[in-house]
């Protein structure tokens, strides 16, 4: 009997050792998911290239506690969330980074929560995702925080709080969320104009009504540049955008028409040195620009690296590792998540001056994890 126990014990030790070895050699699979093909062909930024740069850097430095990372790319707008989850499970994905917008993330959210899959959102800013105990971590501020920064700037500079919203019809939730936030912080939505699918088809319907008001364009930087061209030569100079309106695509596609355009952003585009500048140089080698999406994706990769390290050291879940970290120091800035995974940190106000971003001001201090 004693001999039998000894054999069983030896077998268990061998099995445990084998399982540890297999787990140690198995790469940590992270999925980058979103409308990646659209970005690839229509924008000067590239989330895919940025994620590959981060993957290469991490693996060249012995990965995460000796395990390599493997990036899985999937173009997906979550029209069928169940199929997305099947894909994640089939490929043993441990976490995802998504560039999808708010409406798309809201479709996927229940399935992420049910399957306990951590998601870093680099594209969704709807307040509907805020203050929810879920598995989504927002890399950028929600709509309310951005609008508050805008309204504060308008107040401080005696600019009109009567606001005209110009947006695409395809992201109605985002537009409605912004409208509610404007009213919440003392502004007024004078009227709205929109376009469907292609901003080139947008025709301003009420130029006279826009005069004397603040114009807020809700669209990605490339589309914003096109809208600004439509508004050019009409004497409208009080035009703003939120975070998605401001990156290198704005300058690439807008030329002189984007001069003096102002936007809110959590990314400090004024950084001319340090890690942000290093990433900018690496992307230039591929003919791509740095900006909101690439910076957000890069930060998410390194936050996952730090969280996975803590997970392995303390034998806790990935979500617990993220939640227990006060702040992540990534790309020359501190990223703070609230207890609900909402973004905390500074916001900056920029304008375009002679083809460059110039910082006008911003918020002070950082949010805490509470």
Wavefront OBJ file of the C-alpha trace (Angstrom):
o trace
v 0.000 0.000 0.000
v 2.817 2.381 0.920
v 4.463 1.678 -2.419
v 1.195 2.499 -4.216
v 0.938 5.863 -2.433
v 4.534 6.643 -3.332
v 3.863 5.900 -6.994
v 0.699 8.037 -6.968
v 2.534 10.918 -5.299
v 5.332 10.739 -7.846
v 2.788 10.691 -10.668
v 1.040 13.765 -9.263
v 4.336 15.615 -8.969
v 5.224 14.734 -12.553
v 1.778 15.818 -13.749
v 1.991 19.122 -11.871
v 5.463 19.751 -13.256
v 4.295 18.953 -16.777
v 1.250 21.249 -16.454
v 3.439 24.055 -15.126
v 5.861 23.591 -18.013
v 3.043 23.583 -20.575
v 1.471 26.692 -19.044
v 4.868 28.398 -18.883
v 5.497 27.741 -22.567
v 1.967 28.662 -23.705
v 1.811 32.256 -24.959
v -0.576 34.756 -23.429
v -3.078 35.434 -26.188
v -4.472 38.953 -26.479
v -6.944 39.924 -29.194
v -7.046 43.291 -30.935
v -10.607 43.700 -32.211
v -12.425 46.523 -33.983
v -13.056 48.141 -37.364
v -9.418 47.619 -38.218
v -9.760 47.391 -41.993
v -11.438 50.799 -42.117
v -8.614 52.329 -40.103
v -6.019 50.550 -42.242
v -7.246 51.999 -45.522
v -8.763 55.328 -44.503
v -6.603 56.754 -41.733
v -2.975 57.706 -41.221
v -2.884 55.827 -37.899
v -2.648 52.057 -37.385
v -3.749 50.189 -34.276
v -2.439 46.929 -35.741
v 1.097 48.194 -36.318
v 1.137 49.821 -32.873
v 0.019 46.602 -31.182
v 2.665 44.654 -33.111
v 5.320 47.116 -31.937
v 4.253 46.617 -28.306
v 4.101 42.831 -28.751
v 7.643 42.773 -30.165
v 9.000 45.008 -27.391
v 7.436 42.902 -24.642
v 8.610 39.592 -26.097
v 12.140 40.877 -26.661
v 12.297 41.561 -22.919
v 11.404 37.973 -21.928
v 7.668 38.480 -22.242
v 5.553 38.316 -19.101
v 7.231 36.285 -16.367
v 8.878 34.239 -19.088
v 5.721 33.731 -21.167
v 5.539 35.317 -24.592
v 2.534 37.315 -25.751
v 0.682 36.488 -28.944
v -1.489 39.097 -30.614
v -4.600 37.848 -32.423
v -6.124 40.307 -34.917
v -9.850 40.301 -35.727
v -11.895 42.791 -37.721
v -15.276 42.758 -35.980
v -18.105 45.201 -35.227
v -19.886 42.788 -32.846
v -23.036 42.459 -34.945
v -23.142 38.882 -33.637
v -21.645 38.992 -30.116
v -22.115 35.262 -29.565
v -19.924 34.491 -32.573
v -17.307 36.895 -31.216
v -17.272 35.067 -27.883
v -16.988 31.704 -29.671
v -13.956 33.042 -31.531
v -12.353 34.238 -28.288
v -12.911 30.904 -26.560
v -11.767 28.841 -29.534
v -8.494 30.774 -29.646
v -8.027 30.785 -25.848
v -8.002 34.584 -25.739
v -7.316 35.847 -22.223
v -8.058 39.558 -22.787
v -9.038 41.893 -25.606
v -8.192 45.416 -26.708
v -11.014 46.926 -28.731
v -11.064 50.020 -30.933
v -14.841 49.708 -31.428
v -17.245 52.572 -30.748
v -19.754 52.824 -27.903
v -22.697 51.196 -29.679
v -20.573 48.206 -30.667
v -19.083 47.747 -27.190
v -22.528 48.003 -25.597
v -23.636 45.070 -27.769
v -20.721 42.955 -26.574
v -20.722 44.026 -22.918
v -23.187 41.429 -21.488
v -21.222 38.607 -23.102
v -17.900 39.888 -21.769
v -19.346 40.039 -18.266
v -20.922 36.595 -18.515
v -17.667 35.014 -19.678
v -15.418 37.161 -17.458
v -13.273 38.421 -20.334
v -11.311 41.602 -19.645
v -11.668 44.251 -22.342
v -9.653 47.448 -22.718
v -11.800 49.849 -24.698
v -9.913 52.338 -26.845
v -12.937 53.568 -28.757
v -16.039 53.708 -26.566
v -16.720 56.824 -24.486
v -20.465 56.628 -23.822
v -21.506 57.435 -20.265
v -23.726 54.332 -20.451
v -20.543 52.338 -19.886
v -19.537 54.358 -16.817
v -19.955 53.385 -13.169
v -20.746 49.789 -14.072
v -19.184 46.869 -12.223
v -18.077 45.029 -15.348
v -15.039 43.744 -17.235
v -14.550 46.823 -19.418
v -11.711 49.267 -18.753
v -11.947 52.584 -20.576
v -8.687 53.998 -21.877
v -10.260 57.407 -22.459
v -12.614 59.696 -20.498
v -16.348 59.272 -20.873
v -18.573 61.785 -22.620
v -19.531 63.653 -19.456
v -15.944 64.354 -18.480
v -15.062 65.575 -21.964
v -18.119 67.803 -22.213
v -17.465 69.265 -18.763
v -13.933 70.181 -19.868
v -15.407 71.841 -22.963
v -18.085 73.785 -21.055
v -15.515 74.929 -18.476
v -13.322 76.207 -21.309
v -16.251 78.055 -22.889
v -17.110 79.634 -19.533
v -13.532 80.660 -18.801
v -13.143 82.265 -22.229
v -16.590 83.899 -22.458
v -17.548 81.799 -25.464
v -21.157 80.908 -26.317
v -22.646 77.824 -24.681
v -25.316 77.670 -27.353
v -23.964 74.666 -29.244
v -24.591 73.288 -32.729
v -23.829 69.565 -32.997
v -22.629 68.148 -36.321
v -22.362 64.360 -36.345
v -22.888 61.154 -38.275
v -26.293 59.480 -38.076
v -24.663 56.088 -37.552
v -23.553 56.775 -33.973
v -26.787 58.089 -32.481
v -26.061 56.862 -28.934
v -22.857 58.875 -28.836
v -24.532 62.048 -30.104
v -27.416 61.706 -27.638
v -24.996 61.109 -24.772
v -23.091 64.281 -25.675
v -26.340 66.240 -25.915
v -27.422 65.159 -22.428
v -24.024 66.062 -21.012
v -24.110 69.521 -22.604
v -27.414 70.254 -20.888
v -26.206 68.766 -17.596
v -23.279 71.194 -17.406
v -25.189 74.319 -18.350
v -24.961 74.374 -22.129
v -27.707 74.260 -24.722
v -28.023 72.289 -27.955
v -29.234 74.909 -30.435
v -29.760 72.428 -33.272
v -28.165 69.423 -34.940
v -26.941 68.591 -38.417
v -25.772 65.210 -39.636
v -24.618 63.079 -42.536
v -25.006 59.410 -43.398
v -22.000 57.163 -44.051
v -19.819 59.570 -46.034
v -18.899 63.046 -44.675
v -18.104 64.180 -48.218
v -21.873 64.174 -48.829
v -22.523 66.502 -45.890
v -24.001 69.862 -46.888
v -24.383 72.565 -44.195
v -28.077 73.431 -44.000
v -28.037 76.413 -41.667
v -24.847 78.454 -41.911
v -26.612 81.599 -40.694
v -27.899 79.735 -37.653
v -24.372 78.596 -36.802
v -23.012 82.122 -36.620
v -22.522 83.380 -33.078
v -22.679 79.858 -31.674
v -20.173 77.180 -30.711
v -19.987 74.362 -33.245
v -19.155 70.881 -31.967
v -18.147 68.235 -34.520
v -18.570 64.647 -33.322
v -16.552 62.450 -35.642
v -13.115 60.880 -36.122
v -10.294 63.194 -37.129
v -10.367 62.412 -40.851
v -14.127 63.048 -41.077
v -13.732 66.183 -38.963
v -11.165 67.498 -41.447
v -13.660 66.984 -44.276
v -16.451 68.747 -42.347
v -14.136 71.674 -41.610
v -13.513 72.009 -45.341
v -17.284 72.243 -45.836
v -17.515 75.009 -43.225
v -14.518 76.930 -44.548
v -15.012 80.466 -45.913
v -18.229 81.011 -43.939
v -16.692 83.062 -41.132
v -17.193 80.298 -38.560
v -14.216 80.225 -36.209
v -15.620 78.908 -32.947
v -15.426 75.209 -33.831
v -14.552 72.404 -31.407
v -14.204 68.646 -31.313
v -13.836 66.036 -28.603
v -11.121 63.413 -28.292
v -11.862 61.510 -31.514
v -11.548 64.667 -33.573
v -7.935 65.211 -32.654
v -5.034 63.243 -34.055
v -2.632 63.398 -36.987
v -5.428 62.463 -39.410
v -6.856 65.921 -38.778
v -3.754 67.622 -40.146
v -3.115 65.026 -42.863
v -6.573 65.416 -44.394
v -7.462 68.968 -43.409
v -4.579 71.183 -44.453
v -5.122 74.878 -43.828
v -8.849 74.472 -43.157
v -8.154 72.959 -39.719
v -6.177 76.010 -38.587
v -7.444 77.223 -35.165
v -9.740 74.213 -34.718
v -9.825 73.275 -31.021
v -10.373 69.884 -29.411
v -10.319 68.096 -26.064
v -7.970 65.131 -25.618
v -6.568 62.932 -22.823
v -3.421 62.480 -24.939
v -0.738 65.130 -24.574
v 0.159 65.685 -28.224
v 2.591 68.413 -27.176
v 5.101 65.840 -25.924
v 8.211 66.167 -28.053
v 10.385 63.712 -26.162
v 10.148 60.595 -24.031
v 8.278 57.376 -24.779
v 5.420 59.044 -26.658
v 7.933 60.607 -29.048
v 9.739 57.263 -29.372
v 6.491 55.577 -30.389
v 5.854 58.394 -32.869
v 9.250 57.753 -34.477
v 8.635 54.001 -34.662
v 5.297 54.547 -36.390
v 6.870 56.976 -38.855
v 9.098 54.126 -40.028
v 5.891 52.435 -41.237
v 4.506 55.631 -42.740
v 1.968 55.957 -39.924
v 1.135 58.657 -37.376
v 0.728 58.575 -33.620
v -2.547 59.673 -32.056
v -5.521 58.647 -29.932
v -5.952 55.090 -31.204
v -2.296 54.048 -31.433
v -1.410 55.645 -28.095
v -4.416 53.977 -26.447
v -3.626 50.550 -27.901
v 0.029 50.819 -26.901
v -0.889 51.804 -23.346
v -3.381 48.939 -23.071
v -0.699 46.418 -24.095
v 1.632 47.584 -21.344
v -1.120 47.787 -18.736
v -1.906 44.155 -19.512
v 1.777 43.293 -19.147
v 1.942 44.862 -15.690
v -1.368 43.331 -14.603
v -0.371 39.857 -15.809
v 2.889 40.147 -13.868
v 0.985 40.969 -10.695
v -1.517 38.188 -11.420
v 1.282 35.620 -11.617
v 3.070 36.941 -8.528
v 0.018 37.099 -6.275
v -2.070 34.261 -7.751
v -5.100 36.448 -8.396
v -7.305 36.979 -11.435
v -6.404 39.450 -14.160
v -9.345 41.668 -13.178
v -8.250 41.655 -9.537
v -4.717 42.583 -10.586
v -5.991 45.601 -12.528
v -8.407 46.660 -9.795
v -5.724 46.474 -7.098
v -3.294 48.710 -8.993
v -3.530 52.390 -8.047
v -2.099 53.648 -11.319
v -0.240 52.464 -14.391
v 2.722 54.513 -15.605
v 2.627 54.096 -19.374
v 3.827 56.257 -22.262
v 4.873 59.218 -20.088
v 1.524 59.418 -18.310
v -0.299 57.850 -15.391
v -3.432 55.871 -16.175
v -5.888 55.610 -13.296
v -9.012 53.463 -13.365
v -11.873 54.017 -10.947
v -13.310 51.030 -9.106
v -15.656 50.679 -12.090
v -12.849 50.684 -14.656
v -13.573 54.234 -15.816
v -10.686 56.379 -17.037
v -9.199 58.950 -14.714
v -6.519 61.499 -15.440
v -5.841 64.782 -17.163
v -7.539 66.233 -20.209
v -5.903 68.746 -22.513
v -7.227 71.402 -24.859
v -5.396 71.791 -28.148
v -5.610 73.942 -31.216
v -4.048 73.492 -34.637
v -1.456 76.148 -35.386
v 0.603 76.044 -38.600
v 0.211 72.310 -38.993
v 1.053 71.491 -35.373
v -0.880 70.875 -32.172
v -0.545 73.643 -29.595
v -1.749 73.107 -26.036
v -4.127 75.778 -24.721
v -4.821 74.342 -21.280
v -6.579 71.473 -19.597
v -7.692 69.906 -16.359
v -5.481 69.596 -13.319
v -4.804 66.598 -11.127
v -5.780 62.986 -11.599
v -8.702 60.893 -10.516
v -8.267 58.370 -7.756
v -9.439 54.781 -7.540
v -12.659 55.253 -5.602
l 1 2 3 4 5 6 7 8 9 10 11 12 13 14 15 16 17 18 19 20 21 22 23 24 25 26 27 28 29 30 31 32 33 34 35 36 37 38 39 40 41 42 43 44 45 46 47 48 49 50 51 52 53 54 55 56 57 58 59 60 61 62 63 64 65 66 67 68 69 70 71 72 73 74 75 76 77 78 79 80 81 82 83 84 85 86 87 88 89 90 91 92 93 94 95 96 97 98 99 100 101 102 103 104 105 106 107 108 109 110 111 112 113 114 115 116 117 118 119 120 121 122 123 124 125 126 127 128 129 130 131 132 133 134 135 136 137 138 139 140 141 142 143 144 145 146 147 148 149 150 151 152 153 154 155 156 157 158 159 160 161 162 163 164 165 166 167 168 169 170 171 172 173 174 175 176 177 178 179 180 181 182 183 184 185 186 187 188 189 190 191 192 193 194 195 196 197 198 199 200 201 202 203 204 205 206 207 208 209 210 211 212 213 214 215 216 217 218 219 220 221 222 223 224 225 226 227 228 229 230 231 232 233 234 235 236 237 238 239 240 241 242 243 244 245 246 247 248 249 250 251 252 253 254 255 256 257 258 259 260 261 262 263 264 265 266 267 268 269 270 271 272 273 274 275 276 277 278 279 280 281 282 283 284 285 286 287 288 289 290 291 292 293 294 295 296 297 298 299 300 301 302 303 304 305 306 307 308 309 310 311 312 313 314 315 316 317 318 319 320 321 322 323 324 325 326 327 328 329 330 331 332 333 334 335 336 337 338 339 340 341 342 343 344 345 346 347 348 349 350 351 352 353 354 355 356 357 358 359 360 361 362 363 364 365 366 367 368 369 370
